[in-house]
Amino acid sequence: MSGTTTAAAGLRRRAAGAGANRWVVLVVLCVSLLLVAVDATVLHVAVPAVTEDLRPGAIELLWIVDTYPLVCASLLILFGTLGDKVGRRRILLLGYALFGVASALAAFAGTAQTLILARALLGVGGAMIMPATLSILRQVFPDRRERALAIGIWSAVAAVGAAVGPLLGGFLLEHFWWGSVFLVNIPLMLVSLPVGRLLLPESRGAADGPWDVVGALMAAAGLFGLVLGVKRLGGGELGLFTVAPLLVGAGLIALFVRRQRRRLHPLVDLGMFGRPAFSTSVGCIVLAMLALVGLELIAAQYLQLVLGLSPLETGLRLLPLTFAAMAAGLAGARLLRQFGPRRMVCGGFVLTALAVLTLTAMGGSDNTGLLLFGFLLLGFGLETTLFAAYESMLSEAPPEQAGGAAAIGETSYQLGAGIGIALLGSVMNAAYAPGLKSVPGVPASASDAAGHSLGEAYEVAGQLGGPVGVALRRVARDSFVHGLHVTLLVSAGLLLLGALMALRLPRVMQCEAPPAGVELPSPREVVESRVSA
């Protein structure tokens, strides 16, 4: 009897120790995610300085900006599944090292080609880090209630990173040269490597069968083609170099799926998609990003070109969206327990659609209160949707497939964003361009050029000058606002479609009970125990 009591006490102590460590692990994982999220946006403000210093051509400049997200999105499944096979911590630490080396190479790049190579290596490092953080989190937090809280914190950090990137880049550019936006990664990686090696637990998936190298490369090449084609489509390119990558990418992904269905030990268990909660969550992630990412780019153009705000003022106007997303991430676990996945995802979609419809009241003059309310509602609704969808997807996946599931979620996010830019950009152009065809006194060639974008319309209006230029500028601005309204309505329709899709999710959050005799400590108890120690 005493032996049983002693064993139970030892089990409780081990569980409490693991509980104390897992919140420290969460901090390390969040720092990892913060670095990747910041690096995805920090370069945007440095593009003019890079252009002035390295003198890249138009194609080279495009690759400098797009190489990182393109390579990262393509390799997520490869490194997510490799982590399941050889160890997720091992892949994460290798990602840290590569990210640091690539950051140094980017910071001191003397040519555009070197910078493109460095950005590609950063994409490889990011693809190692991103799925590993989420899959380790899945293993460290076996209790779903605590895992929901951890994912909420994780997603809030992602929102912070996306907002901090441009602000940090702007600050560094005011005091240092453009390479400093990459150099800031190195000291953080030098700290993350030893700390991660010391504190992060190693975990693997099922060890059955060899890792499917051919399948992994097939998935990477297929995703590269799809993402590249979608990005070019979003830029208005409809030629051979857009259609060919799309067709080749789609063909390779189809072959990849066929190969995985036939293998005894597949790289990705496609049976996960047979679970309604998993497939619906992935679809909701794609649809949420599809409906909103292109809209965010259009909103930034509206703030700068219609309202005349500076880039810094535009960033500050968009900050409420980030703060609301952070609040939703931190409150997500409690909301999920209270309302369940179905109502939370549906409610998030409906709330986001309401925010989008509210923003249709935007016109040619500034309405600060309306924008503040709309962006707050938008950020809270979007993050509510994404949090609940990610949590449901990850909880539905088997623990041994955590890396592959995390990679599927991140890939869905990237593909949804790319498709959204292409789709909503096309809707915007279709609604904007016709209004410029019949401006009195404007030549047909000038009207065609002005129909490409509002920025080009302003340039053409400046070249024409006089009353004709003033008229073209006014019509272009009004047409842009009209196109924005049409795009908002299409986006709201997609969001409501997502709400209907989410009806397939479970009604309640099903939590596994902890082992008998083991009571996992709460975050507050962990903090109090550390303070008392």
C-alpha positions in Angstrom: 0.0 0.0 0.0 2.8 2.4 1.0 4.6 1.5 -2.3 1.6 2.4 -4.3 1.2 5.7 -2.4 4.9 6.5 -3.0 4.7 5.7 -6.7 1.6 7.9 -7.0 3.4 10.7 -5.3 6.3 10.4 -7.5 4.1 10.4 -10.6 2.4 13.6 -9.3 5.8 15.2 -8.8 6.9 14.3 -12.3 3.7 15.7 -13.7 4.1 18.9 -11.8 7.7 19.2 -13.0 6.7 18.6 -16.5 3.9 21.2 -16.0 6.5 23.7 -14.8 8.7 23.1 -17.8 6.1 23.1 -20.4 5.3 26.8 -19.9 9.0 27.6 -20.2 9.0 25.5 -23.4 6.0 27.6 -24.7 8.1 30.8 -24.1 11.0 29.3 -26.2 8.6 28.3 -29.0 6.9 31.7 -29.0 10.3 33.4 -29.4 11.0 31.1 -32.3 7.7 32.0 -34.0 8.2 35.7 -33.3 11.5 35.7 -35.2 9.9 34.0 -38.3 6.9 36.2 -38.2 8.9 39.4 -37.9 11.3 38.4 -40.8 8.3 37.8 -43.1 7.4 41.5 -43.0 10.5 43.4 -41.8 11.9 43.7 -45.3 8.9 45.5 -46.8 10.0 48.9 -45.5 13.6 48.3 -46.5 12.9 47.7 -50.2 13.6 51.4 -51.3 17.0 51.3 -49.5 17.8 47.9 -50.9 16.9 49.2 -54.4 19.1 52.3 -54.1 22.1 50.3 -52.8 22.1 47.1 -54.9 20.3 48.4 -58.0 18.4 45.2 -58.7 16.3 44.8 -61.9 12.6 44.5 -61.7 12.7 40.7 -61.7 15.5 40.6 -59.1 13.6 42.9 -56.9 10.5 40.7 -57.1 12.5 37.7 -56.1 14.1 39.5 -53.2 10.7 40.1 -51.8 9.0 36.9 -52.7 11.7 34.2 -52.3 11.3 33.9 -48.5 7.6 33.2 -48.4 7.7 31.1 -51.6 10.5 28.8 -50.4 9.1 28.6 -46.8 5.6 27.6 -48.0 7.0 25.0 -50.4 9.1 23.2 -47.7 6.6 23.1 -44.8 5.4 19.6 -45.5 8.9 18.3 -46.2 10.4 19.5 -42.9 7.2 19.0 -40.9 7.1 15.3 -41.8 10.9 15.0 -41.5 10.6 16.3 -37.9 8.1 13.5 -37.2 10.7 11.0 -38.4 14.1 12.2 -37.1 13.0 14.5 -34.2 11.2 17.8 -34.0 13.7 19.5 -31.7 16.6 18.5 -34.0 14.9 20.1 -37.0 14.0 23.2 -35.0 17.6 23.6 -33.8 18.9 23.1 -37.3 16.4 25.8 -38.4 17.8 28.2 -35.8 21.4 27.7 -37.0 20.5 28.1 -40.7 18.3 31.1 -39.9 21.2 32.8 -38.1 23.7 32.1 -40.9 21.3 33.2 -43.6 20.6 36.4 -41.7 24.3 37.3 -41.6 24.6 36.5 -45.4 21.6 38.7 -46.1 22.8 41.6 -43.9 26.1 41.8 -45.7 24.9 40.9 -49.2 26.8 42.9 -51.8 24.7 41.9 -54.8 21.0 41.3 -55.5 21.8 37.6 -56.4 23.5 37.1 -53.0 20.5 38.6 -51.2 18.1 36.4 -53.1 20.1 33.3 -52.1 20.1 34.5 -48.5 16.4 35.0 -48.6 15.9 31.5 -50.0 18.0 30.1 -47.1 15.9 32.1 -44.6 12.9 30.4 -46.2 14.4 27.0 -45.6 15.1 27.9 -42.0 11.6 29.3 -41.5 10.1 26.1 -42.9 12.1 24.1 -40.4 11.0 26.3 -37.5 7.3 26.9 -38.1 5.8 23.4 -38.1 8.3 22.3 -35.4 7.0 24.9 -32.9 3.4 23.8 -33.4 4.1 20.1 -33.3 6.3 20.3 -30.2 3.5 22.3 -28.6 1.1 19.5 -29.4 3.4 17.0 -27.6 4.2 19.2 -24.6 0.5 20.0 -23.9 -1.3 16.7 -24.0 -4.3 18.1 -22.1 -6.5 19.9 -24.6 -7.6 22.6 -22.3 -4.0 23.7 -21.6 -3.1 23.2 -25.2 -5.9 25.6 -26.2 -4.4 28.2 -23.9 -0.9 27.6 -25.3 -2.1 27.9 -28.9 -3.9 31.1 -28.0 -0.7 32.6 -26.7 1.2 31.2 -29.8 -1.3 32.8 -32.2 -1.2 36.1 -30.3 2.6 36.1 -30.7 2.2 35.6 -34.4 0.0 38.6 -34.6 2.6 40.7 -32.7 5.3 39.6 -35.1 3.4 40.6 -38.2 2.8 44.1 -36.7 6.3 44.5 -35.2 8.1 43.7 -38.5 7.4 47.0 -40.3 7.8 49.1 -37.2 11.1 47.5 -36.2 12.3 47.8 -39.8 11.4 51.5 -39.9 13.3 52.1 -36.6 16.4 50.3 -37.7 16.5 52.1 -41.1 16.3 55.5 -39.4 19.5 54.7 -37.5 21.4 52.0 -39.5 21.8 50.6 -43.0 19.3 48.3 -44.6 21.2 45.1 -43.6 20.4 45.8 -39.9 16.9 44.4 -40.4 18.5 41.0 -40.9 21.4 41.4 -38.4 19.0 41.8 -35.5 18.2 38.0 -35.9 21.7 36.8 -35.0 21.9 37.6 -31.3 18.4 36.1 -30.8 19.4 32.9 -32.5 22.7 32.7 -30.5 20.5 32.7 -27.4 17.8 30.4 -28.8 20.2 27.6 -29.9 21.6 26.8 -26.4 18.4 27.5 -24.6 16.4 25.4 -27.0 18.9 22.5 -26.8 18.7 22.7 -23.0 15.0 23.1 -22.4 13.1 21.7 -25.4 12.1 18.1 -25.3 12.8 15.8 -28.2 9.7 14.1 -29.7 9.1 11.9 -32.8 6.2 10.3 -34.6 5.8 6.7 -35.5 9.1 5.1 -36.5 7.5 2.6 -38.9 8.9 2.5 -42.4 11.4 4.7 -44.2 10.8 8.4 -44.8 9.4 9.0 -48.3 12.2 11.2 -49.8 10.6 11.1 -53.3 7.2 12.0 -51.9 8.7 14.9 -49.9 10.5 16.3 -52.9 7.3 15.9 -55.0 5.3 17.8 -52.4 7.9 20.6 -52.2 8.1 21.0 -56.0 4.3 20.9 -56.4 3.7 23.5 -53.7 6.5 25.7 -55.2 4.7 25.6 -58.5 1.3 26.3 -57.0 2.5 29.2 -54.8 4.6 30.7 -57.6 1.7 30.5 -60.0 -0.8 32.0 -57.5 1.6 34.9 -56.7 2.0 35.7 -60.4 -1.7 35.5 -60.9 -2.2 37.9 -58.0 0.2 40.3 -59.7 -2.0 40.3 -62.8 0.3 38.0 -64.9 -1.6 35.6 -67.1 1.1 34.4 -69.4 2.9 31.1 -69.9 5.1 31.6 -66.8 1.9 31.8 -64.7 -0.1 29.0 -66.2 2.8 26.5 -66.5 3.8 26.6 -62.8 0.1 26.2 -61.8 -0.4 23.2 -64.0 2.9 21.5 -63.1 2.3 22.2 -59.4 -1.3 20.8 -59.5 -0.1 17.7 -61.4 2.7 17.0 -58.9 0.3 17.4 -55.9 -2.1 15.0 -57.6 0.7 12.5 -58.0 1.8 13.1 -54.4 -1.7 12.3 -53.1 -1.9 9.2 -55.3 1.5 8.0 -54.0 0.6 8.6 -50.4 -2.6 6.6 -50.7 -0.6 3.6 -52.1 2.2 3.5 -49.6 2.1 1.3 -46.5 3.9 4.1 -44.5 2.8 7.4 -46.1 4.6 10.6 -45.6 1.3 12.3 -44.7 -1.6 10.3 -43.4 -4.3 11.5 -45.8 -6.8 9.6 -43.7 -6.8 12.7 -41.4 -8.8 14.4 -44.1 -11.5 11.8 -43.7 -12.2 13.3 -40.2 -14.7 16.0 -40.6 -13.2 18.2 -37.9 -9.7 18.1 -39.5 -10.7 18.7 -43.1 -13.2 21.4 -42.1 -10.6 23.2 -40.0 -8.1 23.2 -42.9 -10.9 24.5 -45.2 -11.8 27.3 -42.8 -8.1 28.4 -42.5 -7.9 28.6 -46.3 -11.2 30.5 -46.7 -10.4 32.9 -43.8 -7.1 33.9 -45.4 -8.5 33.9 -48.9 -11.2 36.4 -47.8 -9.0 38.8 -45.9 -5.3 38.9 -47.0 -5.9 40.6 -50.3 -8.3 42.9 -48.6 -5.6 44.0 -46.1 -3.4 45.0 -49.0 -6.2 47.0 -50.7 -7.0 48.7 -47.3 -3.3 49.8 -47.0 -3.6 51.4 -50.5 -6.9 53.1 -49.5 -5.3 54.6 -46.4 -2.3 55.9 -48.3 -3.6 56.8 -51.8 -7.2 57.9 -51.0 -6.8 59.3 -47.5 -3.3 60.5 -48.1 -1.7 59.0 -45.0 2.0 58.3 -44.7 3.4 54.8 -44.4 3.9 55.3 -40.7 0.4 56.7 -40.2 -1.0 53.7 -42.2 0.9 51.3 -39.9 -0.5 53.0 -36.9 -4.0 52.9 -38.2 -3.7 49.2 -38.7 -2.4 48.5 -35.2 -5.9 48.2 -33.6 -6.4 45.2 -35.9 -3.3 43.6 -34.3 -4.2 44.5 -30.8 -7.7 42.9 -31.3 -6.1 39.8 -32.7 -3.8 39.5 -29.7 -6.8 39.9 -27.4 -8.7 37.2 -29.3 -5.7 34.8 -29.1 -5.4 35.3 -25.3 -9.1 34.9 -24.7 -9.4 32.0 -27.2 -9.0 29.1 -24.8 -11.8 30.3 -22.5 -14.1 31.1 -25.4 -13.5 27.7 -26.9 -14.4 25.9 -23.7 -17.5 28.0 -23.3 -18.8 27.9 -26.9 -17.1 24.9 -28.5 -15.4 24.8 -31.9 -18.5 25.0 -34.1 -20.0 28.1 -32.5 -16.6 29.8 -32.1 -15.5 29.4 -35.7 -19.0 30.2 -37.0 -19.2 33.2 -34.7 -15.7 34.4 -35.8 -16.6 34.2 -39.5 -19.9 36.1 -38.9 -18.1 38.7 -36.7 -15.5 39.2 -39.4 -18.2 39.5 -42.1 -19.9 42.1 -40.0 -16.7 44.1 -39.8 -16.1 43.9 -43.5 -19.7 45.1 -44.2 -19.2 47.9 -41.7 -16.1 49.0 -43.7 -18.2 49.5 -46.8 -19.2 52.8 -45.3 -15.6 54.1 -46.1 -15.6 56.8 -48.6 -13.3 59.5 -50.0 -12.9 61.3 -46.7 -11.3 60.1 -43.5 -13.6 58.6 -40.8 -11.3 57.6 -37.9 -14.0 56.2 -35.7 -15.4 54.0 -38.4 -12.0 52.6 -39.3 -11.1 52.0 -35.6 -14.3 50.1 -35.0 -14.1 48.1 -38.2 -10.4 47.1 -37.7 -11.0 46.1 -34.1 -13.9 43.9 -35.1 -12.0 42.6 -38.0 -8.9 41.6 -35.9 -10.9 40.0 -33.2 -13.2 38.0 -35.6 -10.3 36.8 -37.8 -8.1 35.7 -34.9 -11.1 33.9 -33.3 -11.7 32.0 -36.4 -8.1 31.0 -37.0 -7.4 30.1 -33.4 -10.4 27.8 -33.1 -9.7 26.2 -36.6 -6.0 25.6 -35.8 -6.8 24.2 -32.4 -9.4 21.8 -33.8 -7.1 20.7 -36.6 -4.2 20.0 -34.3 -6.3 18.2 -31.7 -7.9 16.0 -34.3 -4.5 14.8 -35.7 -2.8 11.8 -34.1 0.2 12.8 -31.9 2.6 10.9 -34.1 1.4 13.0 -37.1 1.7 16.3 -35.3 4.5 17.6 -37.6 2.6 16.8 -40.8 -0.6 18.2 -39.4 1.1 21.5 -38.4 2.7 21.7 -41.9 -0.7 21.2 -43.5 -2.1 24.0 -41.4 0.7 26.4 -42.2 0.6 25.5 -45.9 -3.2 26.1 -46.0 -2.6 29.5 -44.5 0.0 30.4 -47.1 -2.1 29.0 -50.0 -5.2 30.8 -48.8 -3.3 34.1 -48.6 -1.9 33.7 -52.1 -5.2 32.8 -53.6 -6.9 35.6 -51.8 -4.5 38.2 -53.2 -5.1 36.8 -56.7 -8.9 36.5 -56.4 -9.7 39.8 -54.6 -7.1 41.6 -56.6 -8.9 40.5 -59.8 -12.3 41.6 -58.3 -10.8 44.9 -57.4 -9.4 45.5 -60.9 -12.6 44.4 -62.6 -14.6 46.9 -60.6 -12.0 49.7 -60.7 -10.8 49.8 -64.3 -14.1 50.4 -66.3 -14.7 53.7 -64.5 -11.6 55.2 -66.2 -12.6 54.5 -69.8 -14.8 57.5 -70.3 -13.0 60.5 -68.6 -13.4 63.5 -71.0 -10.1 64.6 -72.6 -8.1 61.6 -71.5 -6.5 59.6 -74.4 -7.2 55.9 -74.6 -3.6 54.9 -73.9 -3.6 57.1 -70.8 -6.9 55.6 -69.6 -5.5 52.0 -70.1 -2.4 52.9 -68.0 -4.5 54.5 -65.3 -6.7 51.4 -65.1 -3.8 49.3 -63.9 -3.8 50.8 -60.4 -4.6 53.9 -58.5 -0.9 54.8 -58.1 -0.4 54.7 -61.9 -3.6 56.7 -62.3 -2.1 59.5 -60.1 1.1 59.4 -62.2 -0.8 59.7 -65.4 -2.9 62.5 -64.0 0.2 64.4 -63.0 1.6 64.0 -66.5 -1.6 65.3 -68.1 -1.9 68.2 -65.7 -4.6 70.9 -65.9 -8.3 70.3 -65.5 -8.0 66.9 -67.4 -5.5 65.7 -64.9 -7.6 66.8 -62.0 -10.7 65.1 -63.4 -8.8 61.8 -64.0 -7.5 61.9 -60.4 -11.0 62.4 -59.0 -12.5 59.7 -61.2 -9.7 57.3 -60.3 -10.2 57.9 -56.6 -13.9 57.4 -56.8 -13.5 54.3 -58.9 -11.0 52.9 -56.4 -13.5 53.4 -53.6 -16.2 51.7 -55.6 -13.9 48.8 -56.3 -13.1 48.6 -52.6 -16.8 48.4 -51.8 -17.4 45.6 -54.3 -14.3 43.7 -53.0 -15.6 44.1 -49.4 -19.0 42.6 -50.4 -17.3 39.6 -52.1 -15.1 39.1 -49.1 -18.2 39.2 -46.8 -19.8 36.5 -49.0 -16.8 34.3 -48.7 -16.7 34.7 -44.9 -20.4 33.8 -44.6 -19.6 30.7 -46.8 -17.0 29.9 -44.2 -19.5 30.2 -41.4 -21.7 27.6 -43.2 -18.7 25.3 -43.7 -17.9 25.5 -40.0 -21.2 23.8 -39.1 -19.4 20.5 -39.7 -17.1 21.1 -36.7 -17.9 19.4 -33.3 -20.4 21.3 -31.1 -18.4 20.9 -27.9 -14.7 20.8 -27.1 -13.9 17.2 -26.1 -11.1 17.0 -23.6 -9.3 13.9 -22.6 -9.2 13.3 -18.8 -5.7 13.4 -17.3 -4.3 10.2 -15.9 -5.9 9.0 -12.6 -4.3 10.5 -9.5 -2.5 13.2 -11.6 -3.6 16.8 -11.3 -1.9 19.1 -13.8 -1.0 22.5 -12.4 -2.5 25.7 -13.8 -0.3 28.4 -15.3 -0.9 30.5 -12.1 0.3 27.7 -9.9 3.4 27.3 -12.1 4.2 31.0 -11.8 3.6 31.0 -8.0 5.8 27.9 -7.5 8.6 29.6 -9.5 8.2 32.8 -7.5 8.3 31.0 -4.2 11.3 29.0 -5.4 
